[in-house]
C-alpha cells in the first residue's frame, strides 16, 4: 500500500472500531494526518478524556499512554508501539523518590510529567514544561525536590527565586546532546534566524535562546512570529511539522543529534495494526490510577 492508501484504511478502521488516535508532536507527519488530536503528552491525555470514543491509541511513548489511562480509566488505551519508552522516565522510580523524601523532610516533590504512573504515586504535584513556572509560583511550599530533569528544573528555578530547589540529576538524552558549540555553529550558518529551544536543554543552550518553551509553545511562537528563519532546538520532527505548517518560512535543526529514537519507533503501520486491534493495551492497577491521579489533579488546580 502507499502512504495515502494506508492512511485511508486507518481512517476507515478508526471510525468502525470507535477509536481516537492521539499523536505526540514528535511522531512523523504521516501519523499526524490520521490523528484526532496532536500535541504534548498532557494535552493529549486531556483530549482523550473528553473524546467520545471508547478506545484510544497513543502514538507516542509509554508514560504518555499511562497518563492517558490515568485520566481515562474507563477507556481502553493502547500504545501503538510497545517498545517505545522514555529514557528520562526510566531514570527514576518510586523507591528513589521515597529515599529522597526521607533525606529531605519538609520538601514537596514536584515531578515532570515525563515519569511513570507508579513514580507519580509518590510525588506531590506533576508539572509540564509549559505549566511548571506557574505551578511552582502558585505553590505554598517553599522547599522543592524537582525530579527527574535537572535542566528543566534549573530553568524553572531562575523564574521562581523565592523557592529553594534540590534536583535529581536526570534529563532528556536527546536535549542533552545539544551544546553551546551547536548554538555557535548554527548561528554562524544562519545569522538572521531566531533560536527557539526546549527547557530540557542545557543552560548553556537556553541562555542563548530567543524563546524557551514547550514543544507546542515553540511551534506557536514560530507560526505567529514575523520572523522568517528559525533554528529549532528540540526533537528533529518539529522542523518537519513546521515546514508543513509554515511553507513560507525556513527552519533549521540546531544539531543533527536532536533525534529521539524512541519517538521514531512508532510508524504509520504500527498505528494501522493498532486500529485493527493488534497493539498492547495499557493496564494499570486501580490503586496506581487513584494515587497517580492526585498529583495530576493538583497540577490542574494550581495551573488552571
N, C-alpha and C positions, 0 to 999 in steps of 0.2 A: 504493500500500500504506500501511497505518497503521504506526505505530512498532512495535506488537506483532507485526504480520504480518511486517515486515521482520526483526525480532529472531528470530522463529521460523525464517525462511528461513536466517539466518546460523547459528543453532544446528544446523540440519539439515545445511547445507553443510560446516561445520567438522568434523563427525563423519565425513561422507562423504569429505572430502578430507584427513583426518588433519592438521588444523590446530589449533595452540594460539594463542589470541588473548591478547595482553598489552595491558593498558590502563594508561597512566600516570595518576597521581592527578589530573592537571589536565584530562583529557578529560571529556566530558559523561557524565552518569549513564546515558543510554540505551546507551552503549558499555560502561560498567561491567557492565551487566546481562547482556551476552553474552560477557564476557571470562572466560578461565580463571583469570587472575591479575591483580590490581590492586595497584599500589604505586609505589615510586620506581624510577628508571632502573636502578640496580644490582640491587635486589631482583628486578625483573622478569627481568633477564638471567640471574640465578642460577636462578630458577624455570624459565626456558626450557631451560636446560641439563639440568635434572632431568626435564623433561616427556617423556613417551614419544612424543609426536607428532614427525614428521619435518619439518613445516612450521610456521613461526612468523610471525605477523603482529604488528608493533609499531604500536599506536595511540598514537603519541607523536611525537617528533621524530627527526631523522636520527642524531644522535650516539648516541641510545639504541639504535637499530636496529644501529648499528655495534658498540656494546658487546656486544649480544646475539650478533652474528655472531662476534665475537672469542672469546666464551666457548662458542659452539656452532658451530665451523667446519664440522662435518659436516651441519648442518641448513640448510635453505633458509629464509632470513629475508626478509620483505617489509616495506616501510614503507607503511602504509595510505594516506598522502597524501605524495607525493614532494616537495611544495613545503614541507612543514613542517620548518623548521630551528630552530636555537637561535642567536639573535644573540650570546650570550656565547661559544659555541663558535667562532663565526666571528671573534671578536676577536683570536685568537692562533693562530699556526701553528708548524710545526716549525722553520722558519728563525728566527723570533723567539726561540724557546726556545734554540736553539743560540747566538744572539748574546748572550742574557742569561747563559748559562753561560760563554761566553768572557770576558765582562766581570766575572764574579763567580766566580773559581776557588775551589774548595773548598765551594761551596754545593750542597746537594741540591735538586733541583727537585721540588716537590710540586704536582701538578695536580689541580684539581677534576675530577670525573668528567664534568662538562659541557664536554668537549673532544672534538675529532675523534679518530678512531683514529690517523691519521697524526701528530697532535700528541703523542699518548700514547707514540709510539715514541721520543721524545726526553726523556722525563721519568724520574724515579727511582721515584716512587710516586704512585698515584692515591688520592684520598680522596673520601668523600661528606660531605654536611653532617652526617649523624648519626655518622660514624666519625672525622672529622678530628681532633678533640681527642685521642682515644685513640691514634690512629696517630702523631700528632706527638709525644706524650709517650713513646711506645714506640720512637721512632727514636733511634739513637745520634748521628746528625748534629745538630750544634748550629746550623749556619747554613742557613737555609731560603729558597729562592726560591719564593714561593707564587703560583700562576697559576690562572686569569686573574682571579678575583673578589677584589678587594682588601677588599670589605666582609666577606665570609666569612672572609678571611684575617685581618683585623683583630680579628674576634670570636674566632677561634681563638687569636690571639697573646695576648690577655688571659688565656687559660686555660693558656698554655704559657710562663710567664715566663722559663724558662731557655733559650729558643731566641732566636736572632737572625733576624728576618724582613726580607726585602725583597719588595716586591709589584709585580706588573704592574697597571697602572691600568685593569682591566676590571671588568665587573659585569653583572648581570642588569637589562636596561632596565625590566622590569615591577616588580621590587622597588625599583629606584632611584627610581621615581616616587612612592613613599610617603615622607612627610616628617614632621617633628615637628609641623607645623601640622595634618596629618591626625590625628595622635595626639590633639592637644589638642581638636580638634573632635569626634572620636569619643568620647573620654572624657566630654566635656561632655554629649553626647547620650545616652550610656549609662553613667552613673556607677557602676553596680553590675557592669559587665561586666569580665571578665579580658581582658587583651591578650595574644594569642598570635601570635608573628611568626616569620618565617623568618630565619636568619642572613645571607641575601643582602641583607637590608635595611640601610639606612644605620645607623651607630652611634647617631645621634640618635633612631632608632626603637627599636632593640634595647635601648638603655639604659633605656627606659621600660616594657619588656615584663614581664609576669608569667611568661611562658615563652618561651624562644627554642629553636627546634629545627626539624628536617626536616619535610617535609610529613606524612609518616606519624607523626612524633612529635607534631605539632600535633593531628592527628586522635585519636591515642591519648589525649593529655592531656585533650582536650575530652570524650571519651567516658567517661573514668574519673573526671573531676573531679566533686565535689559541687556545684560552681557551676552556675548555670542560664543565665548570659548570657556571651557571649564576643565579643570584637572580633577578627577574623581578618586578620592582616597577611601574606597570601600570595595566590596566584592565586585569582581570584574563584570558580572552580568548586568550591573546597574548602568554601565556605559551602553550596552546593547539596548536596554529598555529606553534610555534617554534618547538614543539615536532614532528610535521609532517614534517617541513622543514629540521630539523637537528636531525634525529633519533640517531646519534652518540654522541649527546651532552645531558647534563642534565639541566633542567630548573626548578627553584623553585619560587613559588609565595612569594613575600615579606610579604604579610599578607592575611589571608583568608577574610579580609574586602575589598579586591581590586575587588569589583564587581559593575558594573554599571547595575542597574536593568532596566533602560530604554533600554540599548542595548540588554539586554537579552530578551526583549519583542518580538522582531522580530524572527519569526520561519520560517522554510522551507515551512510550509503550508501557511503562510502569503505571501511568495513570489509566491507560486503556485496560490493562489487566485488572486494576483496582475497581473500575466501574463494572467489570464483569463479575466481581466478587472474589478475585484472586489476589488478596493482599492481607497483611497482618492486621487483625483487629486489636486495638489498644484496650486492654483491660486493666483497671486499677482497683485495688481493694477499697471497699466503702469507707474505711477509716482514713485511708490516704486521701481520697477525694475530699472528705469532710475537713481534714486538717490542713491540706494544701490550699483549700479554698479560702481559709481565714486570712492569710496574708495578702491574697489577691483582692479580697473584699476590702481590706484596709487600704490597699493601693487605690481602689476606686473611690473610697471615702476621702482620702487625702488629696487625690489628684483630680477628682472631678471627672 
